[in-house]
């Protein structure tokens, strides 16, 4: 809450039993107050099996609080009565409760904690007194549902909660009053509306929108109406509609070279970052299919040229060794680049001369290093492919002989580097730490994620695979921050499944972006154990609050569970752009590279409130270029120019590539993101034929002729294309002129209306758009040729005609999805004598310019269509009062 009492710490919230449905035997609801996992009787158990009858427990919190999470304790082993699916409702009173969670529990002994929605759509927190848990099913079929233990965490600070309660009540009063004012104005009760606004000093909408209603609905002043629409556009009131329109991709292949005519070679698992102020993109390292790389490049956006900064940084003082699956971030405040992580630090083969720096990912059939000896997967034939892979490994060994400082001396150490791009030290590397783990930082990790807050001078690191010798036991890193000013690391407790607050499951090959305006990290996707993930979390840095936005975003229109996807964020527009990666529609299915539309946008209003997913679709031009699908690539974002840059990656899957480390190299027990892409630790049988694992292939996919090499060196620029503000204004003017034409057909000579249609209306039509052109042509028959009759004052059929207020009447492919409404905003009159609403002239209207009742209703309908273009916070509420009342059982 901006400018409010600081948010206090989250604590355990005490509660008591307020009631429950019928219980079975001695298993009363009070048993859940204590956690006795080995006591078979310490549980509440329903008298009947769900869903045969509704089961519920209602709890009363001892203190009014902002409730943030719920934790379910369990029996010490799996049990058929364990609750499986459930929902949680909260409220200030027992008879007015709202669902804030619907989820499921595992049938194991591990306590599970879930985030509870504690803010409304506007991001305003609300207080809670009562909680109701509704079991929906048990793990055992036809078993009575049992709950063993429940605990809560939230904010109970009295001053803070009182402020929340007061502001939330004010918000509810605000919403209720706005709904009433909208309802009265739609029914032409203008005098009471004006009196309420005058007496309360309340503002229903932006002043420009109020003027628009007067000129359009009350006066029919068309020129004034059009000018006000342009004024709304200039004031930014149409911006949200534009952002909600279908976004399209405009890809451009970048073909700039360096002074010698070279570009960075094919690779995956490299790192990139961007100096937005100077327009320079930096690229370092990666895996080219044969070896790790340590070349360092810079691309000048304005000059369209590459520059090789270093052929081999390992030869420079304090420079990093060859590596892949590392991460880099750029500090815009100091012009420094920070580099952390690498693949295969502990994955070395014992050779006769000592430990050789050869990541086992070279051996794609997956040897394991146990007790100093190499053990091969049981399915592996030692012929054919093995010989080729061993030859590759031998070539790798020859690059770094025994005792090489590039590998042997740092096998278990997590180095941390800084590169200077400005000042006296420009072009120099600093080794900030030989081993970050020794100073409280992360161990040697790969396929992690990094983000930087340059203003606060803090770097955040989350997840990644911990590189250790024993690969049978996967280990993942947690959440760390690094204070640049003090050179200190801090570990956050975000991944403890036993904690009383929600946790973020550790993972690798995921995405993480930082909204610096809201001090919130978004973490989503990736892989854990054998599963690709489709969950999404936020971590609010100041309060260290974890919120689960989605347990499965694929179920709400988002991407399938994904791995090695890349993401960037635009903090100004509150959008996250997601690119490529491997995905699985089902846990047991084979991974695919989505060729049709592998790019997504996630839009949010408030970080802690779930937003909306939508696909980035190709440009309408069928000949426009389109990068081939890929994973283990890299992207950076220039927020000033709203441009994404993408380089390299792995462009194919075959039978030998079903385990990937995030850098595009084949893997099956080696390093990095080493899990088998089909869900195990080993690759499929070597004799399985090669085949492309792409679900669909577009004919416009651009690929090099030698794309069978899979690793890519192409470089792309992406512009997110949406309708311009001028285009949105034109669409709104089309709606206005359609209404003007309709009235001309009803009131004036046909020739005048026809001339207006052919000139003024046609001028604001996009005739290249088939849908819009058809809507334009239909105007002639709908209004002029049909001699549209004006209804008599008592014509009830006209009054009961359905009124669409979902948005502009011309449906377009790139328009935002319409808002659903359950009924017309204008109710039908039941009879001439019994009509409640007559829409007759209000006393505050001038008699000469006041529209007829039917004309008022027409214009009100069109006004609500125009409101679809206006930002939500600048207009009347979208919902109608009758829609809200229809949710009450007393209204039929």
Secondary structure as the mmCIF struct_conf table of DSSP 4:
data_model
#
loop_
_struct_conf.conf_type_id
_struct_conf.id
_struct_conf.beg_label_comp_id
_struct_conf.beg_label_asym_id
_struct_conf.beg_label_seq_id
_struct_conf.end_label_comp_id
_struct_conf.end_label_asym_id
_struct_conf.end_label_seq_id
TURN_TY1_P TURN_TY1_P1 UNK A 2 UNK A 3
BEND BEND1 UNK A 4 UNK A 5
HELX_LH_PP_P HELX_LH_PP_P1 UNK A 6 UNK A 7
STRN STRN1 UNK A 11 UNK A 13
STRN STRN2 UNK A 15 UNK A 20
BEND BEND2 UNK A 21 UNK A 21
STRN STRN3 UNK A 23 UNK A 23
TURN_TY1_P TURN_TY1_P2 UNK A 25 UNK A 26
HELX_RH_3T_P HELX_RH_3T_P1 UNK A 29 UNK A 33
BEND BEND3 UNK A 34 UNK A 34
TURN_TY1_P TURN_TY1_P3 UNK A 37 UNK A 38
TURN_TY1_P TURN_TY1_P4 UNK A 40 UNK A 41
BEND BEND4 UNK A 43 UNK A 43
STRN STRN4 UNK A 44 UNK A 45
STRN STRN5 UNK A 46 UNK A 46
BEND BEND5 UNK A 47 UNK A 48
TURN_TY1_P TURN_TY1_P5 UNK A 50 UNK A 52
BEND BEND6 UNK A 53 UNK A 53
STRN STRN6 UNK A 57 UNK A 73
BEND BEND7 UNK A 76 UNK A 77
TURN_TY1_P TURN_TY1_P6 UNK A 80 UNK A 81
STRN STRN7 UNK A 82 UNK A 83
STRN STRN8 UNK A 85 UNK A 93
TURN_TY1_P TURN_TY1_P7 UNK A 94 UNK A 95
STRN STRN9 UNK A 96 UNK A 104
BEND BEND8 UNK A 107 UNK A 110
STRN STRN10 UNK A 112 UNK A 115
STRN STRN11 UNK A 119 UNK A 119
TURN_TY1_P TURN_TY1_P8 UNK A 121 UNK A 122
BEND BEND9 UNK A 123 UNK A 123
STRN STRN12 UNK A 125 UNK A 125
STRN STRN13 UNK A 128 UNK A 135
STRN STRN14 UNK A 138 UNK A 138
BEND BEND10 UNK A 139 UNK A 140
TURN_TY1_P TURN_TY1_P9 UNK A 141 UNK A 142
HELX_LH_PP_P HELX_LH_PP_P2 UNK A 143 UNK A 145
STRN STRN15 UNK A 146 UNK A 147
STRN STRN16 UNK A 149 UNK A 155
HELX_RH_AL_P HELX_RH_AL_P1 UNK A 158 UNK A 186
TURN_TY1_P TURN_TY1_P10 UNK A 187 UNK A 188
HELX_RH_AL_P HELX_RH_AL_P2 UNK A 190 UNK A 200
BEND BEND11 UNK A 205 UNK A 205
HELX_RH_AL_P HELX_RH_AL_P3 UNK A 207 UNK A 213
HELX_RH_PI_P HELX_RH_PI_P1 UNK A 214 UNK A 218
BEND BEND12 UNK A 219 UNK A 219
HELX_RH_AL_P HELX_RH_AL_P4 UNK A 222 UNK A 234
TURN_TY1_P TURN_TY1_P11 UNK A 235 UNK A 238
HELX_RH_AL_P HELX_RH_AL_P5 UNK A 239 UNK A 244
BEND BEND13 UNK A 245 UNK A 245
HELX_LH_PP_P HELX_LH_PP_P3 UNK A 246 UNK A 247
STRN STRN17 UNK A 248 UNK A 254
TURN_TY1_P TURN_TY1_P12 UNK A 259 UNK A 260
BEND BEND14 UNK A 261 UNK A 261
BEND BEND15 UNK A 266 UNK A 266
STRN STRN18 UNK A 267 UNK A 268
BEND BEND16 UNK A 269 UNK A 269
STRN STRN19 UNK A 271 UNK A 275
TURN_TY1_P TURN_TY1_P13 UNK A 276 UNK A 279
STRN STRN20 UNK A 280 UNK A 287
BEND BEND17 UNK A 289 UNK A 291
STRN STRN21 UNK A 292 UNK A 300
TURN_TY1_P TURN_TY1_P14 UNK A 301 UNK A 304
STRN STRN22 UNK A 305 UNK A 310
BEND BEND18 UNK A 311 UNK A 311
HELX_RH_3T_P HELX_RH_3T_P2 UNK A 313 UNK A 315
BEND BEND19 UNK A 316 UNK A 316
TURN_TY1_P TURN_TY1_P15 UNK A 317 UNK A 318
HELX_LH_PP_P HELX_LH_PP_P4 UNK A 319 UNK A 321
BEND BEND20 UNK A 322 UNK A 322
STRN STRN23 UNK A 323 UNK A 323
BEND BEND21 UNK A 324 UNK A 325
STRN STRN24 UNK A 327 UNK A 331
TURN_TY1_P TURN_TY1_P16 UNK A 332 UNK A 335
STRN STRN25 UNK A 336 UNK A 340
BEND BEND22 UNK A 343 UNK A 343
BEND BEND23 UNK A 345 UNK A 346
STRN STRN26 UNK A 349 UNK A 351
TURN_TY1_P TURN_TY1_P17 UNK A 352 UNK A 353
STRN STRN27 UNK A 354 UNK A 356
HELX_RH_3T_P HELX_RH_3T_P3 UNK A 360 UNK A 362
BEND BEND24 UNK A 363 UNK A 363
TURN_TY1_P TURN_TY1_P18 UNK A 364 UNK A 365
STRN STRN28 UNK A 368 UNK A 370
TURN_TY1_P TURN_TY1_P19 UNK A 371 UNK A 372
STRN STRN29 UNK A 373 UNK A 375
TURN_TY1_P TURN_TY1_P20 UNK A 378 UNK A 379
BEND BEND25 UNK A 382 UNK A 383
TURN_TY1_P TURN_TY1_P21 UNK A 384 UNK A 384
HELX_RH_AL_P HELX_RH_AL_P6 UNK A 385 UNK A 399
BEND BEND26 UNK A 400 UNK A 400
TURN_TY1_P TURN_TY1_P22 UNK A 402 UNK A 403
TURN_TY1_P TURN_TY1_P23 UNK A 405 UNK A 407
HELX_RH_3T_P HELX_RH_3T_P4 UNK A 408 UNK A 410
TURN_TY1_P TURN_TY1_P24 UNK A 411 UNK A 412
STRN STRN30 UNK A 416 UNK A 420
BEND BEND27 UNK A 422 UNK A 423
TURN_TY1_P TURN_TY1_P25 UNK A 424 UNK A 427
STRN STRN31 UNK A 429 UNK A 433
BEND BEND28 UNK A 434 UNK A 434
HELX_RH_3T_P HELX_RH_3T_P5 UNK A 436 UNK A 439
TURN_TY1_P TURN_TY1_P26 UNK A 440 UNK A 440
BEND BEND29 UNK A 441 UNK A 441
BEND BEND30 UNK A 444 UNK A 444
STRN STRN32 UNK A 445 UNK A 446
BEND BEND31 UNK A 447 UNK A 447
STRN STRN33 UNK A 449 UNK A 453
TURN_TY1_P TURN_TY1_P27 UNK A 454 UNK A 457
STRN STRN34 UNK A 458 UNK A 462
STRN STRN35 UNK A 465 UNK A 466
BEND BEND32 UNK A 469 UNK A 469
BEND BEND33 UNK A 472 UNK A 473
STRN STRN36 UNK A 476 UNK A 476
STRN STRN37 UNK A 479 UNK A 483
TURN_TY1_P TURN_TY1_P28 UNK A 484 UNK A 487
STRN STRN38 UNK A 488 UNK A 492
BEND BEND34 UNK A 495 UNK A 495
TURN_TY1_P TURN_TY1_P29 UNK A 497 UNK A 498
BEND BEND35 UNK A 499 UNK A 501
STRN STRN39 UNK A 508 UNK A 508
BEND BEND36 UNK A 509 UNK A 509
STRN STRN40 UNK A 511 UNK A 515
TURN_TY1_P TURN_TY1_P30 UNK A 516 UNK A 519
STRN STRN41 UNK A 520 UNK A 524
STRN STRN42 UNK A 527 UNK A 528
TURN_TY1_P TURN_TY1_P31 UNK A 529 UNK A 530
STRN STRN43 UNK A 531 UNK A 532
STRN STRN44 UNK A 533 UNK A 533
STRN STRN45 UNK A 536 UNK A 540
TURN_TY1_P TURN_TY1_P32 UNK A 541 UNK A 544
STRN STRN46 UNK A 545 UNK A 550
BEND BEND37 UNK A 551 UNK A 551
HELX_RH_3T_P HELX_RH_3T_P6 UNK A 553 UNK A 556
TURN_TY1_P TURN_TY1_P33 UNK A 557 UNK A 557
HELX_LH_PP_P HELX_LH_PP_P5 UNK A 559 UNK A 560
STRN STRN47 UNK A 561 UNK A 563
BEND BEND38 UNK A 564 UNK A 564
STRN STRN48 UNK A 566 UNK A 570
TURN_TY1_P TURN_TY1_P34 UNK A 571 UNK A 574
STRN STRN49 UNK A 575 UNK A 579
STRN STRN50 UNK A 582 UNK A 584
BEND BEND39 UNK A 585 UNK A 586
TURN_TY1_P TURN_TY1_P35 UNK A 587 UNK A 588
BEND BEND40 UNK A 589 UNK A 589
HELX_LH_PP_P HELX_LH_PP_P6 UNK A 590 UNK A 591
STRN STRN51 UNK A 592 UNK A 593
BEND BEND41 UNK A 596 UNK A 596
STRN STRN52 UNK A 599 UNK A 603
BEND BEND42 UNK A 605 UNK A 606
TURN_TY1_P TURN_TY1_P36 UNK A 607 UNK A 608
BEND BEND43 UNK A 609 UNK A 609
STRN STRN53 UNK A 612 UNK A 615
HELX_LH_PP_P HELX_LH_PP_P7 UNK A 616 UNK A 616
STRN STRN54 UNK A 617 UNK A 618
HELX_LH_PP_P HELX_LH_PP_P8 UNK A 619 UNK A 619
BEND BEND44 UNK A 620 UNK A 620
TURN_TY1_P TURN_TY1_P37 UNK A 622 UNK A 623
BEND BEND45 UNK A 624 UNK A 624
STRN STRN55 UNK A 627 UNK A 627
HELX_LH_PP_P HELX_LH_PP_P9 UNK A 628 UNK A 629
STRN STRN56 UNK A 631 UNK A 631
BEND BEND46 UNK A 632 UNK A 632
STRN STRN57 UNK A 634 UNK A 638
TURN_TY1_P TURN_TY1_P38 UNK A 639 UNK A 642
STRN STRN58 UNK A 643 UNK A 650
HELX_RH_3T_P HELX_RH_3T_P7 UNK A 655 UNK A 657
BEND BEND47 UNK A 658 UNK A 658
STRN STRN59 UNK A 659 UNK A 660
BEND BEND48 UNK A 662 UNK A 664
STRN STRN60 UNK A 666 UNK A 666
BEND BEND49 UNK A 668 UNK A 673
BEND BEND50 UNK A 675 UNK A 675
STRN STRN61 UNK A 676 UNK A 676
TURN_TY1_P TURN_TY1_P39 UNK A 677 UNK A 678
BEND BEND51 UNK A 679 UNK A 682
HELX_LH_PP_P HELX_LH_PP_P10 UNK A 683 UNK A 685
TURN_TY1_P TURN_TY1_P40 UNK A 686 UNK A 687
BEND BEND52 UNK A 688 UNK A 688
HELX_LH_PP_P HELX_LH_PP_P11 UNK A 689 UNK A 690
STRN STRN62 UNK A 694 UNK A 694
BEND BEND53 UNK A 695 UNK A 695
TURN_TY1_P TURN_TY1_P41 UNK A 699 UNK A 700
STRN STRN63 UNK A 702 UNK A 702
TURN_TY1_P TURN_TY1_P42 UNK A 705 UNK A 706
HELX_RH_3T_P HELX_RH_3T_P8 UNK A 707 UNK A 709
STRN STRN64 UNK A 711 UNK A 721
HELX_RH_AL_P HELX_RH_AL_P7 UNK A 725 UNK A 747
BEND BEND54 UNK A 748 UNK A 748
HELX_RH_AL_P HELX_RH_AL_P8 UNK A 750 UNK A 756
HELX_RH_PI_P HELX_RH_PI_P2 UNK A 757 UNK A 761
HELX_RH_AL_P HELX_RH_AL_P9 UNK A 762 UNK A 763
TURN_TY1_P TURN_TY1_P43 UNK A 764 UNK A 764
TURN_TY1_P TURN_TY1_P44 UNK A 767 UNK A 768
BEND BEND55 UNK A 769 UNK A 769
HELX_RH_AL_P HELX_RH_AL_P10 UNK A 770 UNK A 779
HELX_RH_PI_P HELX_RH_PI_P3 UNK A 780 UNK A 785
TURN_TY1_P TURN_TY1_P45 UNK A 786 UNK A 787
HELX_LH_PP_P HELX_LH_PP_P12 UNK A 789 UNK A 792
TURN_TY1_P TURN_TY1_P46 UNK A 793 UNK A 794
HELX_RH_AL_P HELX_RH_AL_P11 UNK A 796 UNK A 799
TURN_TY1_P TURN_TY1_P47 UNK A 800 UNK A 800
BEND BEND56 UNK A 801 UNK A 801
BEND BEND57 UNK A 806 UNK A 807
BEND BEND58 UNK A 809 UNK A 810
TURN_TY1_P TURN_TY1_P48 UNK A 813 UNK A 814
BEND BEND59 UNK A 815 UNK A 815
HELX_LH_PP_P HELX_LH_PP_P13 UNK A 816 UNK A 820
BEND BEND60 UNK A 822 UNK A 823
BEND BEND61 UNK A 825 UNK A 826
HELX_LH_PP_P HELX_LH_PP_P14 UNK A 827 UNK A 829
TURN_TY1_P TURN_TY1_P49 UNK A 832 UNK A 834
BEND BEND62 UNK A 836 UNK A 836
HELX_LH_PP_P HELX_LH_PP_P15 UNK A 840 UNK A 842
TURN_TY1_P TURN_TY1_P50 UNK A 843 UNK A 844
BEND BEND63 UNK A 845 UNK A 845
TURN_TY1_P TURN_TY1_P51 UNK A 847 UNK A 849
HELX_LH_PP_P HELX_LH_PP_P16 UNK A 850 UNK A 852
HELX_RH_AL_P HELX_RH_AL_P12 UNK A 853 UNK A 867
TURN_TY1_P TURN_TY1_P52 UNK A 868 UNK A 869
BEND BEND64 UNK A 870 UNK A 870
HELX_RH_3T_P HELX_RH_3T_P9 UNK A 872 UNK A 874
BEND BEND65 UNK A 875 UNK A 876
BEND BEND66 UNK A 878 UNK A 879
HELX_RH_AL_P HELX_RH_AL_P13 UNK A 881 UNK A 885
TURN_TY1_P TURN_TY1_P53 UNK A 886 UNK A 887
BEND BEND67 UNK A 888 UNK A 888
TURN_TY1_P TURN_TY1_P54 UNK A 889 UNK A 890
#
